[in-house]
Amino acid sequence: MEATSSIFFNPLPTQTYKIVSVLDGRKAFTIQPESSKLILQDYNASPSQIFNIYINKKTYAFVSQFKALSIQNENPGDGGVVQAN
């Protein structure tokens, strides 16, 4: 996931983060550890909902205890499909 030219978020690699829905702040990205499915689920602070975020040359890496998030078929105009790998 590439940041724009003006980075507004500077994550700390030692800090953990949750990724919540803009439509419902009680829902968070949840990685299904047994598959590559990424779902929205009520936030319960499980390890599958907690991410470390790293930045390198305007590219963010979202990494959980289980898997990392990636964007498939990324298109700057239309976005892409987020999945866990």
N, C-alpha and C positions, 0 to 999 in steps of 0.2 A: 504494500500500500504506500504509494508515494505521496509525500507531503507537498503542499504548494510552496511557492518561493518564499512566502513569509510564514515561518513555522510559529504556530500559536500554542503548541503543546510540546513541552519538553519533558518527557517521562523520565523518571528515576528508575534505573534498572533494579534497584534494591526494593522498590515499592511494588505492591501488587495492586491490580485494578480490576474492576468489573466493567463489563460493556453492557449497558442497559438500552432498552428500547426507547426511542424518542416518543413513542405513542403511549407507553406505559412504563414508568420508571421502576415498577416492581418486577418487571420481566428482564431477565439477563440472558445473554448468549450462554449456552450450555453445550459443552462438547460431550457427546455420547462416547465414553471411553472404549466401548466394544466395537464402534463403527466410526465412520468419518462424518456422521451426521452432526450438524450444528443446529440446535433448536433454541427457541425462546421459551424460558421456563421461569416460574416464580423464583426470585433470588433467595437462596438459602445458605450462601457462603460455602458451598461445597468446592472441593479442589477443581472440579470440572467447570467452575464459573469464575475462577480467579486466574488472571493473566499477568505476566511480566511483559512490559513493553520496552523494546529496544529500538533505538534510532541510529541509522548509519547512512550518511549521505542522502538525506531527505526520504529515506525509506524506513517505514515502521515494521517491526516484527512483533506479533502478538503470540506469546508462547505460554501455554498452560503446563501443568504437571504432566498432562497426557499427550498433547499434540500441539501443533502450531496452526494458526489460521493462514490461509492463502487465498488469493483471488484467481479464479480460473477464467480464461477468456476476457481478460481485462480490456476495457475500452474506455479511454478518458471521457468520452462523451456520454456513454450509457452506463458506466460502472462495470460490474462483473459479479460472478457468483462466488460468494464466500463459502469456503469449506475448510474442514479440519483435516490435516495430513500428519 
